[in-house]
Amino acid sequence: MQNQRKVQHLIIHILLIIGVAATIVPFIWMVFTSFKTTGEAMAIPPTIFPKEFRMDAYKKIIHSLPFGKVYLNTFISTIVTVAGQVLICTMAAYAFARLEFPGKNIIFMIILSVLMVPGQIFLVPQYMVIMKMGLLDTLPALFLPNLFSAFGTFMMRQFFMTIPKELEEAAILDGCNRFQIFGKIMVPLVKSGLSALIIFTAKFAWNDFMWPLIVNTSPEKMTLGPSLSTLQGQYTTDYPAQMAGAVMAVIPMIILFFVFQKQFVEGVAQSGIKG
Amino acid sequence: MNEMKNVQVKQRKKKHISKSKKSEWIAAYIFIAPLVIGLLVFYIYPFFQNFWFSFNEVNRFNISTFTGLENYKILAKDKELFRTLGNTLKYVVITVPIGICLSMFLAALLNTKIKGTSIYRTIFFLPSVTMSVAIALVWKWMYNGEFGILNMFLNLFGIQGQNWLSNPKLALYMVMIVGIWMSVGYNMIIFLAGMQGISQTYYEAAALDGAGPVKQFFKITVPLVTPTIFFVMITSIISGFQVFDTIYMMIGKTSLAYENTQTLVMMFYRYAFDYGEKGYAAAISIFIFAIILLITIFQFVMQKKWINYD
């Protein structure tokens, strides 16, 4: 029996290690290539390890693209999107979960139906709204429509619904108004929901591709995703340069993931249970 | 006398309640105002405008002329629509079941008493936190016909590699592999959460009856995670229908495989922002919406039939 279990565990480990290999080989290949010279990347027979770790590719792309600006744009756009969505969605979600007001059900149904519509439907008119605002090719254009999320509101509402009403009633008796209750009592109680929302939104905003591609054109107003596409066009056959760009685009999210691993995993698990 | 007093008290109470109710209303409207205004400007108004556009010809300078059902009539005969629809359906029909099976399988392996589960979990999750555009670049490089690692690996076994992404017959499948690779870890976490909710007693009873791990998986785990399968299926189908980033990055306009890899959303994007035919693009987007709506309705009807909620 003991032996049989050991064999079972061994088989499981072998299967998992195959999975691990399939998962990390692309990452390793990306990092190794980024440190090669262009010549070495295209050598026959190909090498796996770089002969020496060179920073040439990184230096090259930093000179040819306004990488500092692009990073900054992506950071600002991500942080504003996250902060805005957390504030706007959480406030609205609290009202839908806890307050009674005329029109509540109809408004909530409309928000839910926004959730069902694929994003392409909105793109062209959104582009025109931004144009009418005179914001094409600016930083605010990157995040403005993303501040408002039907998904975030729905998810936070689910979290607020699980909090017992008694806590609020006690606070009302103590003379708190709705805004104090929201800020001091309710928000601290939905921390796990907030971290899930923050992670989803950060991941989405950081990785967003189609919207910045549409709404902004100048390289110094771009985010990382479309800049990688530009890089690909510029260095069609310079694979170390392409991989260096990919490494730089991927690293901040990976660091964030390692720091907030528990929240990431729990957030995703929650979305399956609550959805 | 007494009765009158009672009525007065009641009335006063009523007035009091309505006053606190009013303050609740005002608070609620303040809470929802930013969201509602934002959704109106950026989502609800655009929805109707897009719908209106689909009955218009909208030129490069965004001047629209009403053409009635013209866009839809052209669309109904457009060979490109059927080709992109075919590619999209192929993508969904292949990636969704394989993705679900793989992620369920990995979740089942991790839902055992082996050591190091959290390390495995972290590694499997990595692809889903990385930028799809960057991933597309990496895979494109791995698939490279001359210097790619895939051909290098196949050569070890004496298999002659090829230029995977410019082969019209293979390119879409190669993109599918990337799509699956990106989403398996994410769905695995959702399945794992579902499996951890299953009571251990079922497995103990089954083990006493002599059921091995494989039998336990099919007879206990799978039936009990059907709600999760359903959830993952809906989300994967919807995101599969909207695949864009990877194909955009991996298959260039001049690629031999271009026609065989263009999806509905790619077609929409080209018409809206490359060709500047926004009216026709609007009609395409309405078509995508209609398909997704149909699938969602179909799934909710089917849900009642095959999901086990006990």
Interface residues (C-beta under 8 A of the other chain):
Chain A: Q8 H9 I12 H13 L15 L16 G19 V20 A22 T23 I24 V25 P26 F27 W29 M30 T33 A41 M42 A43 I44 P45 P46 I48 L87 I88 C89 M91 A92 Y94 A95 F96 L99 E100 F101 P102 K104 I107 I110 I111 V114 M116 V117 P118 G119 Q120 I121 F122 L123 V124 P125 Q126 M128 V129 M131 L144 P145 L147 F148 A150 T153 N177 R178 F179 F182 K203 W206 N207 F209 M210 I214 L224 G225 P226 L228 S229 Q232 Y239 Q242 M243 G245 A246 V247 A249 V250 M253 I254 L256 F257 F258 Q261 F264 V265 V268 A269 Q270 S271 G272 I273 G275
Chain B: K21 S23 E24 W25 A27 A28 Y29 F31 I32 P34 L35 V36 G38 L39 V41 F42 Y43 I44 Y45 P46 F47 Q49 N50 F53 N62 L106 L109 L110 T112 I114 Y120 R121 T122 I123 F124 F125 L126 P127 V129 T130 M131 S132 V133 A134 I135 L137 V138 W139 W141 M142 N144 E146 F147 I149 M152 W181 G185 Y186 I189 I190 F191 L192 A193 G194 G197 P213 T228 F231 V232 T235 I238 F241 Q242 F244 D245 Y248 M249 V265 F268 Y269 A272 F273 K278 A281 A282 S285 I286 I288 F289 I292 L293 T296
